[in-house]
Amino acid sequence: STMVVAAALGCCFSVLGALALGDVYYFRQKARAKHQLSPAAKAKVDELWNRMDKSGHASVVTRADATEFFGKRFGKLSVEAMFSQVDVDHDGQMQKPEWDAFWVHVKRCSYTDEAIVEEVSTMLLGGAWHNWKDGRHPGHPKKTASSQSSFKVPSWPTWRD
């Protein structure tokens, strides 16, 4: 009789454990879906990618491609800002997986699909690259902020002078 109770309890714990693991799986899947782009947002960022990919590589956008897309008006600043946020391996070209991962990252930083579509649409109409508040700071990736500035700290005399 004790064996029957022990077996029954073991079975119940196994079922409860399986349910708990199922719940964990469900909530992980739900969290992943929350951070994925909507079909409309994905289509818009893919449209921007395709418009920049003038050379037709499909999997790579070079600085030259991006400069041609952004043009003379915002070209250099937009390309520098975009590459510093998207080109995580700093090889001077954006790979499609880097591009896709960047937009998932932006979405995780509390941007809505609607905000992403709106900003990307502005870029497609000739606007500059948007500074996404995603924890990545646009600028030249190989320079520190202090080396980008022309401001020099004046040297002050010390007490020993």
Backbone torsions as a table, in degrees:
resi	resn	phi	psi	omega
1	SER	NA	-37.1	176.6
2	THR	-67.9	-35.0	178.7
3	MET	-65.8	-38.9	179.5
4	VAL	-64.7	-44.3	179.2
5	VAL	-63.8	-44.0	179.9
6	ALA	-62.4	-42.9	179.3
7	ALA	-65.2	-41.3	179.3
8	ALA	-64.3	-43.1	178.6
9	LEU	-64.9	-41.0	178.1
10	GLY	-60.6	-42.0	178.4
11	CYS	-63.2	-44.0	-180.0
12	CYS	-62.3	-42.4	-180.0
13	PHE	-66.8	-34.9	177.6
14	SER	-65.1	-43.4	178.6
15	VAL	-64.4	-45.4	178.6
16	LEU	-62.0	-40.6	177.7
17	GLY	-62.2	-43.6	178.7
18	ALA	-63.8	-40.3	177.7
19	LEU	-64.3	-42.5	179.3
20	ALA	-62.8	-43.8	177.8
21	LEU	-63.9	-37.9	175.9
22	GLY	-61.6	-40.9	177.6
23	ASP	-64.3	-41.6	178.1
24	VAL	-61.1	-45.9	178.9
25	TYR	-60.7	-45.0	-179.9
26	TYR	-59.3	-46.7	-178.0
27	PHE	-69.9	-33.2	174.8
28	ARG	-64.8	-44.3	178.7
29	GLN	-62.9	-41.3	179.5
30	LYS	-64.2	-41.2	178.5
31	ALA	-65.2	-41.0	177.6
32	ARG	-62.3	-44.1	-179.4
33	ALA	-63.4	-35.1	-180.0
34	LYS	-62.3	-32.8	-177.3
35	HIS	-93.0	-5.5	176.9
36	GLN	-79.4	150.2	177.3
37	LEU	-72.8	147.7	173.5
38	SER	-67.4	161.9	177.9
39	PRO	-56.8	-37.4	179.6
40	ALA	-66.9	-42.8	179.4
41	ALA	-67.7	-42.3	178.5
42	LYS	-61.4	-42.2	178.8
43	ALA	-63.1	-38.1	-178.3
44	LYS	-69.5	-45.0	179.1
45	VAL	-69.1	-31.9	174.5
46	ASP	-68.1	-35.5	176.6
47	GLU	-63.0	-43.0	177.2
48	LEU	-62.1	-45.0	177.4
49	TRP	-56.4	-50.0	-176.8
50	ASN	-64.9	-34.6	177.9
51	ARG	-69.8	-32.1	178.3
52	MET	-78.2	-28.0	-175.5
53	ASP	-78.8	69.3	-177.9
54	LYS	-68.2	-30.0	-177.2
55	SER	-79.8	-8.1	176.4
56	GLY	74.6	22.4	178.5
57	HIS	-67.4	-28.5	-177.8
58	ALA	69.9	-33.4	-178.5
59	SER	-110.8	-3.3	-177.0
60	VAL	-140.6	135.8	169.5
61	VAL	-119.1	123.5	-179.4
62	THR	-90.2	168.9	175.4
63	ARG	-60.7	-38.2	179.1
64	ALA	-62.9	-43.0	177.5
65	ASP	-59.4	-47.2	-177.0
66	ALA	-66.7	-39.7	179.2
67	THR	-63.3	-40.8	177.6
68	GLU	-63.8	-40.0	179.2
69	PHE	-65.1	-50.0	-176.2
70	PHE	-74.3	-21.6	175.6
71	GLY	74.4	-171.0	-176.2
72	LYS	-73.7	-28.8	-173.7
73	ARG	-64.6	-50.8	-179.0
74	PHE	-122.1	5.8	-169.6
75	GLY	-47.3	-66.1	-172.0
76	LYS	-64.0	-46.5	-179.6
77	LEU	-63.3	-44.6	-179.1
78	SER	-64.9	-41.7	-179.5
79	VAL	-65.3	-44.9	178.6
80	GLU	-60.4	-46.9	-179.3
81	ALA	-63.4	-46.0	-178.0
82	MET	-63.9	-48.0	-177.9
83	PHE	-65.1	-35.0	-180.0
84	SER	-69.3	-24.0	178.4
85	GLN	-92.5	-32.9	-172.5
86	VAL	-99.8	-41.8	-174.6
87	ASP	-79.3	79.4	-171.9
88	VAL	-69.1	-23.7	178.0
89	ASP	-94.0	1.3	174.8
90	HIS	52.2	42.2	178.8
91	ASP	-96.4	6.9	176.3
92	GLY	83.1	5.8	174.9
93	GLN	-145.3	147.8	179.0
94	MET	-96.7	130.6	174.1
95	GLN	-91.1	152.5	179.4
96	LYS	-59.2	-40.3	176.9
97	PRO	-63.0	-35.3	175.8
98	GLU	-63.3	-43.1	-179.8
99	TRP	-60.9	-50.6	-179.3
100	ASP	-63.1	-42.0	179.4
101	ALA	-65.4	-35.3	178.4
102	PHE	-60.1	-44.3	-177.2
103	TRP	-70.0	-33.1	174.1
104	VAL	-65.7	-40.1	176.9
105	HIS	-60.9	-44.3	178.5
106	VAL	-60.1	-44.0	179.7
107	LYS	-62.5	-39.7	178.0
108	ARG	-64.2	-23.3	-179.5
109	CYS	-87.6	27.4	172.4
110	SER	75.7	16.9	171.8
111	TYR	-80.7	141.2	176.3
112	THR	-85.4	160.8	175.1
113	ASP	-59.2	-37.9	-178.8
114	GLU	-64.3	-41.7	178.9
115	ALA	-65.1	-40.7	178.7
116	ILE	-63.4	-46.6	179.1
117	VAL	-60.1	-43.3	-178.5
118	GLU	-62.9	-47.9	-178.7
119	GLU	-68.0	-41.2	179.0
120	VAL	-66.6	-37.6	176.8
121	SER	-60.9	-40.2	177.7
122	THR	-61.8	-42.4	178.1
123	MET	-64.6	-39.2	179.4
124	LEU	-65.0	-25.2	178.9
125	LEU	-90.9	8.4	175.9
126	GLY	110.0	4.8	179.5
127	GLY	-78.1	167.7	179.4
128	ALA	-78.3	165.1	174.6
129	TRP	-60.5	135.8	-179.3
130	HIS	-83.9	136.5	175.2
131	ASN	-81.3	95.8	-179.8
132	TRP	-71.1	130.4	178.3
133	LYS	-82.2	74.9	-172.8
134	ASP	-121.9	12.9	-179.4
135	GLY	87.7	-10.4	175.0
136	ARG	-100.9	133.5	-175.4
137	HIS	-102.9	123.4	-179.7
138	PRO	-66.7	146.1	-179.2
139	GLY	152.9	-171.7	179.7
140	HIS	-77.9	121.6	-173.7
141	PRO	-67.4	-21.0	-176.0
142	LYS	-99.8	3.6	178.1
143	LYS	-117.3	148.0	173.9
144	THR	-82.8	163.8	-179.6
145	ALA	-59.4	-38.1	-177.4
146	SER	-68.8	-29.6	-179.8
147	SER	-79.0	-14.7	177.9
148	GLN	-84.0	-19.5	-175.6
149	SER	-88.1	143.7	175.8
150	SER	-91.4	-3.0	-179.3
151	PHE	-70.3	130.3	177.7
152	LYS	-112.9	135.2	178.1
153	VAL	-75.9	125.5	-179.8
154	PRO	-66.9	146.8	177.8
155	SER	-87.5	126.8	-179.3
156	TRP	-99.7	144.7	177.2
157	PRO	-65.6	144.0	176.9
158	THR	-93.5	169.7	-179.2
159	TRP	-65.5	-21.5	-179.0
160	ARG	-79.6	-15.9	-177.5
161	ASP	-70.9	NA	NA
